Amino acid sequence: MFLAALDQTIIAAALPLISRDLGDVQNLPWVATAYLLAATAVTPLYGKASDIYGRRVMLLLGIATFVAGSIACALAPSMLVLVLARGLQGLGGGGLISLAQTIIADIVSPKERGRYQVRIASVFLASGLAGPFLGGFLAQHFHWSAIFWINVPLGLLAFGLTNKLLRKLPRHDRPHRLDILGAALMALATTLLMFALNGEGAAIGKGSFWFAALIGASIVMWALFALRIRLASEPLVPLRVLANPVVRTAAIASSLGVGTNVAMTIFVPIYLQAEMQLSASQSGIALIPLMAGGVIGAMISGRTMARVRHYKRLPLIGLMLATLAMAIVAVVGPRLSLTAFVAILGISAVALGTLFPVATVAIQNAVAHQDLGIATASMNFFRQLGGAILVAVYGAIVVGGTSGASATSVEELARNAAASGTDLAFLFQLVFAVAAAGFALALLAFMAMEERPLRVTRPGVPSTAE
């Protein structure tokens, strides 16, 4: 988990320098969306394959693929190669977090899981504190490729520990079929949407024939994906899991919350460096409250839910606060000082973080153990899908506001915005407004989630409720 979490935080502050070195800020969102797209497509496959072949084998495969992708990223000579390498990295990373969560669920009862979520949150806190500063520092004082090379020793350590210790993990095998066609349809549908909203759509121009064609083709692919889910004997995301009201509402809330947070980590460094004139290292430090705040909120929520009956209340308050914080930034953002801006982001992140462990445990608590891997993977599937789509939406706002003009740096992006008669700060106000809307929708979905009593027995033992 630390391997996957550090990659998410260490890259954020380095993105503007990567775009400057490779001479392409236009396609910068693809560095994030390529990873998210690949990870989204394979996450449910990892969940099902782990039920067939065991958690350890699939986690080892994920780590090996992730490290190979990291090496390819470090050696990338162009933005295109980097994007493709990030896709390879995502094919491995898609299994790391969801399988780790499933392994915890294999051996711990839902009632106890909140305390283990605190341990998981501690890993994310460490990466949230170290990642932004480390990424900015390495990119500014050495080279941006160092943020990928650091995954090699970490990956080897994770591989060794997984190979040795997870041999003790109990097996709960269940035969499954891997829905490769469903994964391909979902990946194609999302890719077409990414092209429409990111660089291609911006370059073609909103309202053009090609933009409409890309959106239309994406809609057709999503329709085929929905049909595949309904007709396939073993669909990528099983209907019995989607039909569960707790899974459905918690997954929607979680995908909107996590997706908005992921998109923020990509675009806030651009705002800090382009509008507030911070260096990569400085923006990395300023990003720490956003990265670490969510983990602090998750730790508070995880500890609380094991001790209280009404575990929904804290995340509901948190989502209200996160919505309000983003609305404030959207309205008065350009007039905020750096200190005030960072403080509001930190408060929003802490408030949002209260959602994560509650949504995870609620979903795992609501399904039978034979669906545990699939349900956990499905939750992460929707989280990553939300992140991929929202990164594309934010990219469409920022890049589209510059009339789709090509830019090689964040400074040139600001100049292009000014030349098109649009203030870059105003474009980011729109970004923060979309973030507020995302949190508000997550709040509505979470309000609709049924609050079921948490089981107190371990997996494989007849359940009781408390």
Helices and strands as residue ranges (DSSP letters): H 2-10, H 15-22, H 29-53, H 55-74, H 79-107, H 110-141, H 146-149, H 151-165, G 166-168, H 180-197, H 199-204, H 209-231, H 239-242, H 245-274, H 280-305, H 313-332, G 333-335, H 338-353, H 355-366, G 369-371, H 372-400, H 410-419, H 424-448
